[in-house]
Amino acid sequence: MAIATICQKDLHKQCPTRVTAGDYDQSRIDNIKRMADALWSKFPETYIILEHFTANSEETDLANFRVSEGKGMMLWGNFNYAYGQNTMGYVSGSDIAACKPPSVDASILGFHNTCR
């Protein structure tokens, strides 16, 4: 089993972007699907995780891509604000349900909280 991340978040919005940031970009979706197909053709059990912070309609399209075949892509959600609220003991805006922060966010939150 392999895990692949297609494009980092900074690159994702430029994979390529021909529309205003936040708008649905079909060419970007086509490229990401093409890359996913290439990965799955060589490594069928690969989990693809995207840092794709753009329009929700794009995320839905990518998450549902080939999902009937047991594929689909997983999306990285941004829970930085909610985790920050939790680590500072605030109730407001602190709902994180069943999510856990990645290690990089944990170190950033610690620094952020000490600077408040």
C-alpha positions as CSV (number, residue, x, y, z in Angstrom):
1,M,0.0,0.0,0.0
2,A,1.3,3.5,-0.9
3,I,0.2,6.9,0.2
4,A,0.7,9.8,-2.3
5,T,0.1,13.5,-2.0
6,I,-0.6,15.1,-5.3
7,C,0.8,18.7,-5.3
8,Q,1.4,20.6,-2.1
9,K,-1.2,23.1,-1.1
10,D,0.7,26.1,-2.6
11,L,1.1,24.2,-5.9
12,H,-2.4,22.9,-5.9
13,K,-4.0,26.2,-6.7
14,Q,-1.6,26.6,-9.6
15,C,-2.1,23.1,-11.1
16,P,-2.9,25.1,-13.4
17,T,-5.1,28.1,-12.4
18,R,-7.0,29.8,-15.2
19,V,-9.7,31.3,-13.0
20,T,-10.0,33.5,-10.0
21,A,-8.8,31.8,-6.7
22,G,-11.6,30.0,-5.1
23,D,-13.5,29.4,-8.3
24,Y,-14.0,26.0,-9.9
25,D,-11.2,25.3,-12.4
26,Q,-11.9,22.3,-14.7
27,S,-8.4,22.2,-16.1
28,R,-7.0,21.8,-12.5
29,I,-9.4,19.0,-11.8
30,D,-8.6,17.3,-15.1
31,N,-4.8,17.4,-14.3
32,I,-5.3,16.1,-10.7
33,K,-7.5,13.3,-12.0
34,R,-4.9,12.5,-14.7
35,M,-2.2,12.2,-12.0
36,A,-4.4,10.1,-9.8
37,D,-5.2,7.7,-12.7
38,A,-1.4,7.4,-13.5
39,L,-0.7,6.5,-9.8
40,W,-3.5,4.0,-9.6
41,S,-2.5,2.4,-12.9
42,K,0.9,1.5,-11.4
43,F,0.0,1.3,-7.7
44,P,-3.7,0.3,-7.5
45,E,-3.9,0.3,-3.6
46,T,-2.5,3.9,-3.3
47,Y,-4.3,6.3,-1.0
48,I,-4.3,9.8,-2.4
49,I,-4.5,12.7,0.0
50,L,-4.9,16.2,-1.2
51,E,-4.2,19.5,0.4
52,H,-6.8,21.2,-1.8
53,F,-8.0,24.4,-0.3
54,T,-10.2,25.7,-3.1
55,A,-13.9,25.7,-4.0
56,N,-15.9,23.0,-2.2
57,S,-17.3,21.8,-5.5
58,E,-13.7,20.9,-6.6
59,E,-13.1,19.0,-3.4
60,T,-16.4,17.1,-3.8
61,D,-15.5,16.3,-7.4
62,L,-12.1,14.9,-6.4
63,A,-13.4,13.0,-3.4
64,N,-16.0,11.3,-5.5
65,F,-13.7,10.5,-8.5
66,R,-13.7,6.7,-9.1
67,V,-15.2,6.2,-5.6
68,S,-17.5,3.4,-7.0
69,E,-14.2,1.5,-7.7
70,G,-13.0,1.9,-4.2
71,K,-10.8,4.8,-5.1
72,G,-11.6,8.5,-4.4
73,M,-9.3,11.0,-2.9
74,M,-9.0,12.0,0.7
75,L,-8.9,15.7,1.5
76,W,-7.0,17.5,4.2
77,G,-9.3,19.7,6.2
78,N,-8.2,22.9,7.8
79,F,-8.9,22.7,11.5
80,N,-6.2,25.1,12.7
81,Y,-8.6,27.6,14.2
82,A,-10.6,25.0,16.1
83,Y,-7.4,23.3,17.4
84,G,-6.1,26.7,18.5
85,Q,-9.3,27.4,20.4
86,N,-9.0,24.0,22.1
87,T,-5.4,24.4,23.1
88,M,-6.1,27.7,24.7
89,G,-9.1,26.3,26.6
90,Y,-11.8,28.3,24.7
91,V,-15.2,26.6,24.0
92,S,-16.2,29.0,21.2
93,G,-15.2,27.6,17.8
94,S,-13.5,24.6,19.3
95,D,-15.5,21.7,17.7
96,I,-13.0,19.3,16.2
97,A,-15.3,16.2,16.3
98,A,-13.1,13.2,15.5
99,C,-10.2,14.8,13.9
100,K,-6.5,15.1,15.1
101,P,-4.0,17.7,14.1
102,P,-0.9,16.7,12.1
103,S,2.4,17.1,14.0
104,V,3.3,20.2,12.0
105,D,0.1,21.9,13.2
106,A,0.8,21.0,16.8
107,S,4.1,22.8,16.8
108,I,2.7,25.8,15.0
109,L,-0.2,26.0,17.5
110,G,2.2,25.9,20.4
111,F,4.1,28.8,19.0
112,H,0.9,30.7,18.1
113,N,-0.5,30.3,21.6
114,T,2.6,31.6,23.3
115,C,2.5,34.7,21.2
116,R,-1.0,35.7,22.3
